[in-house]
Amino acid sequence: MTETPTTATVSVPMLVTTNPATGEQVGSWPIDDADSVGAAVALARRAADTWRELGFKDRKRALLRWGAHLVNHAEEFCALISAENGKTADDAYLEVITAVEHLAWAAENAQKVLGPKKVWPGLMMANHEAVIEQRPHGVVGVIGPWNYPVYTPNGSIAYALAAGNTVVFKPSELTTGVGHWFAAAFAKANPDLPDGILTVVTGPGDTGRALVESGVDMVAFTGSTATGKRIMAAAAQRLTPVVLECGGKDAAIVAEDADVAAAADAIAWSAMANSGQTCVGTERCYVVASVLDEFLAELTRRVEGLTPGSGPDASYGPMTLPSQVDVIAGHLEDALAKGGTALVGGPESIKAPFVRPIVLLDVPEGSAAVREETFGPTLTVRAVRNVEEAIELANASEYGLASSVFSRKRGMEIARKLRAGATSVNSPAAYAAIPALPFGGVGESGIGRIHGAAGLLGFTRPHSIARQRFEIPGMALLSFARTESTLSTVRKLTAFRFGRAK
């Protein structure tokens, strides 16, 4: 008797994204395991030669076509961002257009920054031509966050692509649909280019780990400091270069000569926009005592009218990551227990998935609300005797991502004394919207830079080439045939060139 074979049904694990305000499903995708991640990296490696050999001009055209597609389909894209991330439609649009600004800058400046450059070979090697050529790393693995699911990973993706790399992108599991839409837009804008120039892999942390361990030539990560350290350790096994943009606990300083109303407006936005889910958002504020009362009055007036929600009139949206609500509650409880007071809001402000603005006064510097990243619509405010005390307190943090200063006359002076990767003077987070400025932190906030010339250079490696153009009789320094006469001439030239202090 012959048995009829049966076909087994293989269940593929799926990743589901939901609207953080309503819990409604937004989309679902198969989760990529190590094998499928490896296949994506192999596809990217096959496309790498084609993309690199296009050269700066043709890559520029492809990237600008992508940017145009994003702008021309912004309404559709922003609706998806709002659905998966929860931010308002206006905030989604600002994120997209800022990303496009960076994309265009990278495309238009890559040749200027990365093109071959001749350098002076020095007196002893004057018969040589010395050239620095920047080579793309190859395949770059980019792991993106959920709070700014377009702008932030674009700071790695656009600059890596402009530099001639191909990219395998793992978006956050909370905003996977946004990542797929973003990458698909590149393919739609460039239908004649091969698959693999920008590829997306889907999944939780295990998928990210597989990407780091897949043999990619560089890793760019944005997320928590703890995860960044694990990625760096894994990348070290192959000495894979990394750029890590991690957490922040950014401080604002309000000097005695600040435009207090303008400072309060800027800090209110910086602290509360996007539900406070901004790595460079202000979480600590140090105000010179002589203007404290005026500042608090202005700040209170602005934040008390802010309302979270999912409708068109909402000031900002829900908490995208549900567990972050517990972090906010824990920091608030600790701050109040240690003697801090609530100027605006309090425990009643937390009604998941929404958190109303919370402003805390006189919170001890050792409390969680001052030391740890809260990542919610909260702000601590402390009076200081003078700007020097404010600088000392602002710098007394393991983090060093960004900062802001409000002063009519001393803004640049104060900014130069702050331990941070970026500082905005008399405005909130302006550096993030200026593509030519590098972005990244120090200390627990990460290493490396995205954006600007430094960002383009970071996605390449320098290749130094020295070419002998002609021989100089009797000057064969790099040879066993050199003579005492040659060395005597060298000694005289060296003494003439370097032996006389001015």
N, C-alpha and C positions, 0 to 999 in steps of 0.2 A: 504494500500500500504506500503510495507516494503522498507526502505531506505538502500542503500548499504553503509556500513561504509567506510570512506576514511582514508588513513594513512597520517598523517601530517609529513612533512619533517622538521626535527629539524636542524637548522643551528648551527654548532659548531664553535665558534670563533677560528681562527687560528693565529699562530705567524709565520711570514715569516722572514727569514734572507737573507741578500743580501751581495754581494761582495762590500766592501766600495770603491774600485777603479773603478768598472764598473757599479754598480747598479744592476747587474744581480742576479736573485734569486738563493740562494744556497739550501734552504730547507724550509719546513713548518711543523708545529706540532700543534696539538690541545692545546689550552690554558687550564691549570688546574685551576679550581675554588676552593673555600674553601672545598667543598665536596671531590673532587678528591685529593686534598692535604691531607685531613684527611685520605682518604683511603690509600694513600702512606705511611703515618706515621704509620697507623695500621699494614700494611704489614711489615714495618721495625720492629715494636715492636714484631710481631710474629716470625720474624727471629732472634731476639736479643738473645734469649736463646741458640739457636743452635750455633750461631757465638761465643758467649762468652764461651760456654762450649767446643768449639774446643781446647781451650788453646793456649798458646803462640806458641808452635811449629807448630801446624797445621794451625794457622792463618798466621804464617810466610810463610809456604809453599804456601798458597793460594795467598798471596800478591806478593811473588816472581814470581809465575806463571803469575800473572797479569803484573808485570814489564816486564817479558820476552815477553809477547804478544805485549806490547807496542813497545818494541824494534824491534821485528820481523815484525811488520806492520807499522813501523815508516814512511815509504814513503807515504802510503795511509793517515795516520793520519796527517802528516805535510801538505799534499796537502789541506786537509779540513781546517786546521788552517789558512793557507795562504788565502784560499778563503773567510772564514768568518771574520777573523780579519784583513787581509790585509798585515801582516808582511811577510818578505821574507822567502823563503823556508829554508835558512840557520838558520835564527833566530828561526823559528818554530822548527827545529831539536834541536837546543841548548836548547830551552824551554823543549822539551820532555825528552831529556836525563838528564837534571838537575832534572826534576820531578822524573824520575826513580831512580836517585841517592838518593833522599830524601825518596822515597817509600821503597827502599831496606834498608836504614839506620833505618827507623822506624820499619820495620819488624824484622831486625836482632838485634835490641837493646831493644825491648819492654820488654822482660823478664828480662833483666839485670836492667832496670830502674824501672819497675813496679812490679817485683816479690816481695813476702813477705819479710819483713826485720825485724829482731829482734833488739830491742833497749834495752839499759840498763835501768832497772826499777827504779833505785835509791836505796839508802841505806835503806830507810824506807819501801820500797816495794820489797825488795830483794827476797822474797819468791814467786814472781810472774814472769811469762813470759810475756814480752811486745812485741807485733807484730803489724806492720803497713802493711795492705793489701790495694792495690789500686783497687777500683771498677770502672768499666766503668759507665758513666752516664746513658747510655741506648741508646736512639735515638738522634743523633745529626743532627740538621738542618744546612746545609752549603750553604751560598749564595755567589756566586763567581763573579768576575769581568770579563770584556771583554778584558782588555789589555794583560794579561797573563792568558788565559782561561784554561790552564792545570797546569802550575807550581804553580800558586797562590792558587787555591782551593785545589790542591793536598796537600799543606802544612797543611790543616785541615783534608781532607778526609783520606789520608794515615795514619796520626798519630792517628786520631779517630778510624779507623778500627784496627790498630795495638794494640790499647789499649782495644779492645773488644767491641766497640760500633758499632751499625749499623748507616747508614748515609742516609739522604734524601737530595739530592743536587739540588739546583736551580741555574743553570748557568745563566749568563747574557742573556738577550733577544737578544743581538747582536751576541752571539756565542753559541746559543743553540745546534746547530749540534755538535759542539766540545764536549759539555757536555754529550750529548747522546752517542757519539762514545766512549768517555772515560769510562763511566759506563758500556756500552755494552761489552767493552773489558774485564772487570772484570768477567762478566757472561760467556763469551766465554772461558776464561782461566780456569774457575771453574764450569763446567757444572753440577757437582754433588751437588753443594751447593744450598740451597733454594733461591727463589726469596726474595728480600727485604733487603739483606745485604747492597747493594748500589743501591738506587733508584733515578731517576731523575724526577723532576716536572718542568713544562714549563710555562713560562709566564713573564709578566712585574712586576712592583713593587707590584701590588695587590697580585700576587702569592707569592712573598716573604713575604708580610705581613701575608698572610694566614699561611705560614709555621711557622713564629715566634709565631703566636697565636694558633697553632694546638696542643699544648701540648708536643712538643718535649722537651727533657731533657736538651739540651744545644743548643746554637746558635753560629755559627762561621761565621762572616761576613767580607768581604773585599769590600771597596767602599769609597764613599765620607764621610766626617765627618758629614755632615748634616743628611744623611741617617743613619749612624751609631748611632747617638744620638736618632733618632726616633725608631730604633730597640731596643736600650737599654731601652728606656722608655716603649715600649710594653712588652719586656721581664720581666721588673720589676713587672708587674701585677701578675706574677706567681713566681717571684723570680728565673727565669730561668737564669742560668749562661751564660755569653757571653764572646767571645773573638772578639775584633774589631780591624781590621787593616785598618786604614783610610788614609787620605791624607798626603802628605809631601811637604816640600819646602826645599829640602836638599841642604846643603852648602858644598863646597869644599874649603879647605885652602891650598894655595901654599906658603910654607915658603921660606925664603931667601936661605936655603941650599938644596932646592928641585932639583931633576933631572928635569929640566924644560921641556925638550922635552918629557920625559915620562909622566909628569903630564899633559901636553897639550893633548897628545894622549889619556890618560885615561879619561880626562874630556870631550873631544870631543865625545868619544863613550858614556859615561854616559849620556850626555845631549841630544844627537841626536838619539841614537839607538831606534828602535821601534817608530819612529816619536816623540820621547820625551814622549811617553805615558807610563812612568815608574814611579811608586810611589816612588822608591828610586833613580831615576835619578837626576843628579845634575842640579839645576835650578839657584843657586847663587854661585858665585865664588869670593873669597877674596884673593888677591895676594899681597904679600909684595912688596912695590914700587920698591925696588932695582932690582927685576927680572921681573917687569911688561912688559917692552918693549919686552924682549926676549920671555916671555910667550905669549903675543898677537901675535907675529910673528909666533910662532909655532902653536898656536891655529888656526889662520886664514888660514895657509897653509893646515891644515887638514880638516877644515869644508867647505872651499870653493869648494872642490872637491866632496862633498857629493851630491848625486842626489836622490830625492825621485821618486818612480815609482812603477809599478806593474810587470815589466819585470825582467829577470834574472840578469841584470846588476845594478838594483836599490840598493842604499845604505840602504834605508829603504822604508816602504810602505806609504799608505795614512793614513789620520786621520780616525780611526775606527768610532768614534762618530762624526757625522757631526756638531753638535752644538759646539764642541770644537774649531772649526775653528774661530767662532765668539769670543770665549774667548781669543784666541791668538791675534786676531786683536785688541780687546779692550785693552788688556794689553800693546801691542806694541804702540798703539796710546797714551795711558796714559803716558807711559815711555818717549816717544819723546816730548810730550807736556810739561812734567815737567823738561826737560833739558837733558835727556839722549841722547846719540848719537848711531847710528848704525855702528858698525865696520864691520859686515857681514850682508847682507840682509837688509830687510826693508819691507814696505807695499807691494812692488811688489813681495815679496817672497811667499805671500799667494794666491794660486790659487787652491781653493777647488777642489777635496779632498786632495790635496797635499800642503805641506808647506816646503819650502826650509829652510836651517839653518839660524837662526837669532841670532846674538851676539850683545848685547847692553852694552855700557860703561857708567859709571857715572850716573846710574839711581838712583834717590833718594830712600832712604830706605823706605819711606812711600808710595811709588807707588805700584800699584797692581802687577806689574811685579816682585816685590821683596817680597811683603807680602802674596800674594795669589797664590794658586797652578795654574800654567799655563797649564801644561800637554801637552806640545808641544815641537817641536825641537827649543827651545829658551834657551838662557843663558845670565844672567847678570854678568858682571865682574866689580869689583871695586878694586882700589888700597888702601892699608892700610899701616900705618906707620910700624907696626910690627905684630907679631903673636898674641900678647895679644889683639890688636884691632880686629883682624880677629875673634878670639874666641868670643869676646863680641858681634860682629855683627852676627856671626853664631848662637849664642844662643838667639838672640833677635827675636824670632819667636814663634808664638803660636804652631807651629808644632814641632815635635821632632822625626821623623821617623829614618832617617839615615844620614850619613855624610861621608866625606872622607878627608884625610890629606896627603899632599905630603911634606916629609922632610926626609933627609938622617939620621939625628941624633935625632930629637925631635919628631918623629912621635907618639910614644906611649904616651909621655908626653902630647902632644896636644890632642890626642884622649881622654884621661881620663878627660879632662876639658870640653868636649862637651856634651851638653844636647841632647842626642839622644839615640835611642834604639840600634843602631849599628853604627860602624865606620870601614871604610876600610882604611888602611895605605898603601900608594904607589901603590894602584890598585883600580879599580872601582868596588864597590858592591861585593867584594869577599865573604863577610859574607853570602850572599844569596845563594851561591853555596856550602857552607860547612854545611852539614846536622846537625852536632853536635851543631851548634851555634843557640841559640834561636833567633826568629825574631819577632819584634813588636815595637811599638813606645810609646812615652809619650805625654802628653798634648793632643792637638787636633788630634794627629796621632793615638790615640786609646789606648786600654788597653788589657792586656793579651799577651800571646806569643804562636806562633806556632814554629815548628821545634825543634830539639834537645830534651834533657831530659825534659826541661821545657814544651815543646809542648806535649810530651807524658803524663806528669803528669797533664797538664791542661785539658786533656780529660778524667780524672778520678777524683774520690773523695777518700780521705783516709778514711779507716775504721780502727779504733784503737781497738785492742783486748788485754785485760789484763786477764791472766789466772793464778789463784792461783795454784801453784804446790805442796805446802805443807804448813802446819800450823806451826807457831812459837809460842810455848807456852808462854803465857803472853804478846804477842805482837798484840793482836787484836785491832788495831787502829780504824778501820772502824766498830765499834760496840759500842752499849750502855753498853756492858759488860766490856769495858776497865777499868783498875784500875789506881790508883794513882801511883802505882809502875811502870806500863807501861809508863805513861807520864814522870816519873822521868828518866827512862832509855832513853826515846826519847830526853829529854832535854840535857842529858849528851852527847849523840851521836851527836846531832845537834851542840852543842858547840864545840865538838871535830872536826866535819867536816867543819863547816862554821865560827866559832867564832874567828879564828886566821887569821888576814890579813897578807899576805906575803909582 
